[in-house]
Amino acid sequence: MLKKICACGNKININQKSCTACEQKRKEHIKYYDKAQRKNKDIYHSKMWSRLTKLCKERFNSLDIYALYEHGEVRKGTLSHHIIEIDDDRSKAFDLDNLIYLSERSHAEIHIEYAKGEKEKKLMQNKLQAYVERYVG
């Protein structure tokens, strides 16, 4: 079987993202972040959010719509993303039309654009909204 090198230097199978140790560290980091650092915990831990994110996943057939339209790639989505962030408009926290389903890779790419400045953030938000409208119809 083909092998590749994990970020820590361990050999892993080509189809693995990371070795067991790195995956465990990642899970521990996510757990810590969720408990200690995550903003808007009340929203993300609510029953309403759980229902809404399932609806979002179904709406986009579990596909990462950003990767599909931006890069022409088919990727499995893993999370629901607020196009207009909760910190910018809390009233859109449970608005299905303000959500897009993404992979972690696309989510990171989008937040890099958001962090560049308000102009870039607004351009990305407009692009995401257009992708939602294009897919949903």
N, C-alpha and C positions, 0 to 999 in steps of 0.2 A: 504494500500500500504506500502511496505517496505521503511524504511528510513535509512539514514546514516548521519554521521556528516561531514560537510564541514570543510575545514582547519581552518576557522575562528570560528568554534564552533556551527554554525547554523545547524538545522536539514534540510535535503534536501531529495528529492526522490532518490531512489537507482540508477536510470538511469541518474541522473544529475552529471555533473563534479564538479560543484560548485554552490553556491547560487548566486542570482542575483547581490548582492552587490560586491561579489568577482569577478564575471564575468565582471562587469562594470569596476572595478579597473584594471583587466587584459587588457581589451580593451584600456583603457586610457594609460596604460604603453606601450602597443604596438604602439599606435599612437605617443606617446612622443619619443620612441626609434626610430621609423621610421623617424621622423622629425629631431631630434636633434643628435642622436648618430650613426645611421646606416652608415656604410661605403658603398661605391660604389652605392650611391643613383641613380646616372645617369644610371646605368645598371638596377637596380630593378624597376625603374619607367619608363622604356622605353617601347615603343610598341613592340619592338623585344622581350624583356623579357616576356611580356604578352603572345605573340604568342608561344614562346618557352616553357613556363611552361605549357600551354595548351597541346602542343604536347607531352610533357613529361608525363602528366597525362594520356593522351590517350594511349601512348606507353606502360604504365604499368597498364592499365585498372583501374586506381584509387587505386591500391593496394600498400601497403607499402612492397616493395620487400625485404628490410632488415629484417623486422619482419618475413616474410614468410620463408626465407632461414636460418636465424640465430636462430630463436626461434620456427619455425614451427607454427607460429600464423598468422591468417588472420586479418589484420588491414586495415582500410581505410586510404589512404594517404591524406595529406593535403598540402604538399609543395614539391617543387623541390629543390634538394640539389646538389651543385657543389661538385663532388668527389675531384677534384683538385681545391682548393679554388682560388677565384679571386685574392687574395693577393699574391698567389704563382705563378700564371700564368694567367694574364689578357686575354691572347689570347684565353683561353678556356671558357670565360664567356658565349658565345653564342653557344657553342658546345653541341649539343644534346647528343652525346656519353659521355659527361662528367657529365650528370645529372642522378639522381636516384630519384624516387618519394617516399616520406617518411611521416610517421606520426610525430607529434611533439615529441612524446615519443622517437621514434627511432632517430630523429634528435638530441635530447639532448644526447642520449647515444653515438652517433657517435662523437659529439663534445667533450665529456668527454675523449674519446680515443685520439682524435686529440690533446687535451691539455696536455696529459701525456708526449709527446715528439715526436721528428721526427721519431724515429723507430716505435713507436706505430701508429703514423699518417700514415706512409707509409704502414704498415701492413693492417690497416683499409681501406685505399684507394685501395689496391690490392684486398681485400676481396669484396669491393663494386663493383669494376670493374668486378670481376668474377661473381657476382650476376646479374649484368646487362647483361653480355654476356650469362649467363645461361638462363635468362628469355627471352631475345630478340632473341637469337639464332644465 
